[in-house]
């Protein structure tokens, strides 16, 4: 969703506060609050780097808990680059609805992949991502 020149972004994995990629991308940005998806999606640990992946299968999986941020176009572009948008290996950015509380629903950008793009799935569908000790940070790849 666009708010003038700002956007809501829903993060569910290593971009959350206190997780490995937060400092490089969202540190100091406007944290809006904890939230969860309105629709069910499969959230899994996948691929050779054991990364969290939200699979683009609306209605499957679980309601996914994450965090909502308000960011500028510049930060959204940084996130797109970090997530490999427009790269063969990367995520796609889509909009989904998330609930901030019982009364407020917000449309936000998030990053997803198709199931056929995953080389391996290492977990069942999760409702929340906790750091996986096997996760390989981009700087170590």
Secondary structure as UniProt FT lines:
FT   STRAND          2..3
FT   TURN            4..5
FT   STRAND          6..11
FT   TURN            14..15
FT   TURN            17..18
FT   TURN            20..21
FT   HELIX           22..25
FT   TURN            26..28
FT   STRAND          30..41
FT   STRAND          43..46
FT   TURN            47..50
FT   STRAND          51..55
FT   TURN            58..59
FT   STRAND          62..72
FT   HELIX           73..82
FT   TURN            83..86
FT   TURN            88..89
FT   STRAND          92..99
FT   STRAND          105..113
FT   HELIX           115..117
FT   TURN            133..134
FT   HELIX           138..140
//
